Amino acid sequence: MDNRPTRQSVGDHLTTTQKEKTRDRILGAAEQVFASKGYHESLVDDIAEEVSLSKGGIYFHFPSKEDLFFAVLDRLADRLVVKAEEAAARETSPLARAEAALMEVLLRLGKRRRLARILMVQGYSMGNAFEAKRVEIFGRFAEVIKANLDEAVLAGEIRDVDTAIAAHVWLGAINEIVIRWLYEGTPQPASAADSLRSILVHGLIVEDSF
């Protein structure tokens, strides 16, 4: 018999603000637990203990562990997309904005190993569900880069290329660098930034702009 409290019975005693605060606390705790133990080794009980809630309290906000894990991924991605957009906004030219967004993703993942592990490796044991989620998340990063590359094409800064493919190639390079760093410890993402910039960005610049 499922003894989980219904959303209505628990929700009757919580205001919207309280729900949001509790949800945020759960996500913060879940981020720590998933990062340290991985998806399959993490228990909902571990997360509940971190936030002093019952397991039923966790299930009120997140119907399953998978839902909770994906919510953690979305939360991390939201923060990273905002940082990429802020970095891009500080630049004046479209190409510089695309480059800044790319470098922000790389360097932030490099500074936060826990974030990188959750976004890139901790859910692999979930199979296709994790891969689909990761594709969705990296698609959001790609859209930020693509939008600026589109403007760079119009401004004549770069050749007329398929900017969607270019954006995904850029992010694919970041993925490989970060994955190698997570598993092998080298190269450090920050130390790879200049080479990555030279290979990816300069390869798009029109010849007469040199």
C-alpha positions, 0 to 999 in steps of 0.5 A: 500500500502506498502511504505517500501523502497526497498533494492535496492533503500536504498542500492544504498546510503549505502556502505557495511561498513555503512550498517554493522554499521547501522545494528549493531546499530539497533541490539543494540537498539533492544536488549534494547527494547526487553529486557525491553518490551518483544517481543509483546510489542516492536514496530519497531517504538521504535527501529527506534527512538532509532537509529534515523532511519525511520521504513522503514530504519529498514525494509531495514535491517530486513524484519520483527520484527520477523527477527529482534528479531531472529537476536538479539538472534543470536548476543547474542548467538554468543557472548556467544559461543565465551566466552564459547570457550575462557573459555574452551581454557584456560584449559588444560584437556578436562573435565576441558574445558567442565566444563569451557564452561558450567560455562561460560554460566551459570555465564554470564547469571547470570551476565547479566539478560537482556541477559538471559531474551531475550534468555530464556523468552522474546519470549515465546509469539511467540510460536513454532518459539521462541522454535525452535530458542532457541533449535537451539541456545542451540544446539550451546552451546551443541556442544561446550561442547560435543566436549570437552566431546568427548575428555574427553572420549578418554582421559579416564577422563570420562565414555563412555557415550552419550556425546550429551545427557550429553551436553544437560542434562548439559544445561538443568540444566542451563536452569532450574537454570536461569529460576528460578532465572529470575522468583523467584530471587533465587538461584543466578546462581553464588551461584548454580555453585558449586552444579551444577559442583559437580552433573553434572561433578563428575557424569561422572568421572570414579571411579578409577580417584578419 
